[in-house]
Amino acid sequence: MENYKNRVNILLVEDNLANVELTREAFERCVTPVRMEVMHNGMDALHYLRNVPDSLPDMILLDLNLPHWNGISFLKEIKSDHTLKRIPVIVLTTSSAEKDVTESYNLHANCYIVKPIDIDHFFEKIKHLEVFWFDTVLLPTRA
């Protein structure tokens, strides 16, 4: 297994630039080094994943409210793709709607986190994400 005390590669699919910067800052506060690629919509993210098969991310952080092709459509597509389906997908979104939560899990999202409005709570959630996903569980070996 890959030692994730080294660097973790994350694909962030997020269209809001302020949220991108906030997420970057939150991961900079973590112990585990993170390299983050950012795509601003589902179509670009899918294109990216299908064109970098030798360096797939260890994890995808996915907003649901995206332009052109929403997060649910993106999730459905990657979880039906033999090469991409094992990448853990953490839905990180403002929606707490039961429909979105249920649909995400029905499409095999690995986790669903509602973005807190308060910046300190957001940093705390990212820290918990780090502890669980990078220190506690084993992630699949990189492709």
N, C-alpha and C positions, 0 to 999 in steps of 0.2 A: 504494500500500500504506500501511496505517496505520503510523505511527511508534511502535514499541513501546518506545522510550526514554521515551515518555510512560507513562501508566498502563495496566496490564494487568488485565483483569477476569477473575477466576477464580471458578468455582463449585466449592466443596469439598463433596463428598457424604461425610459422615463422622458416625457416631453417637456416637463417644467424645469427650466434651467435653475431656478432657485432650489428646487428639490434635489437636482443633480449635485449642486455645490454643497448643500446640507449633508447629503449622503456621503460625499467625498470627505467632508470634514469629520463626520462621525466615524468613518473607517480609519482616518488618520489618527484618531484617538485610541484605536484598538492596538493590542499587543501584536497580533498577527498581521504581517505585511500583506497588503491587498493591492492588486493591480486591477483597475476597473476600466473596462471599455463601456462606452455609453452609446446607445442607439435611441433615437427619439420617436420611433414608431415601430410597430410590429413587423411591417414589411422589410424595413431596413435591418432589423434584428434577425429575421429569418434569413435574409440574404447573407448577412455577416456569418451566421452559424453554418450555413451550407457552403461557404467559401473559405472557411478556416478549419477544415476537419482535423488537421494535425495539431491544432492548439485550441480545442474547445474549452470553454470556461468550466470551472469547477462548480459554478452555481449561477443561476439567473435570478435577479431581483426584478420583478415585473409589476409595473403599474397597470391597472386595468383601463383607465381613461386615457386612451391614446388616439391621436389623429390617424386618419386613413384606414387603420386596421386595428381594432381594439385588442386589449390584452387577452380576452377570452378566445378570440379567433387565433391569436398567436399561440396560446397555450394548447388549444385543440390541435393545431398543426404540428407543433414540436412533439407532443406526447403521442402522436400517431406515426412519428418518424423513427425508424429502428435505430438510427445513429444518435439521435438527439434525446430520445425519451428518458434516458437514465440520468440526464443532467437535473439535479434538484432545482425546482422552481419555487421561489418564495414570492408569493404575491405580496407586494408592499404598496398599499393603495389607501386612498381616503375613504373608500366605500365600505360601509359596514352593513350594507343591504344583504339580507339573508339570501336573496336570489344570487348575488355575486359570490358569496361565500360557498353556497351549495354547488353552484355551477363550477367554480374553481376546483373544489375537491372532487367533483364528479369527473373532471378532466385530469385528475391526478396531480394537482398542485401538491407540493410537499408541505406547504405551510402557508398560512394566511395571516398577515399582520396589517392592522389598521394603523396608518400613520397618525401619530399623535400631533396635535396642534402645537403643543408646548415643545420648544427646542430641547430642553433638558430631558424630557420624556422620550423624545426621538432618539437622542444620543444613548439613553439607557436601553431602549429597545434594540438598537444596533449592537450594543455591548452584550446583551443577552443572546442575540443572534450569533455573535462571535463565539461566545462560550459554548453554546449548544452545537452549532454547526462545525466549528473549527477545532474545538477541544474535546467534545463529548462523543459525537458520532463519527463513523468512518465514511468519508465521501468516496464515491467510485474512483478508481484509478483513471487518470486523464487518458483520453484517447490518443 
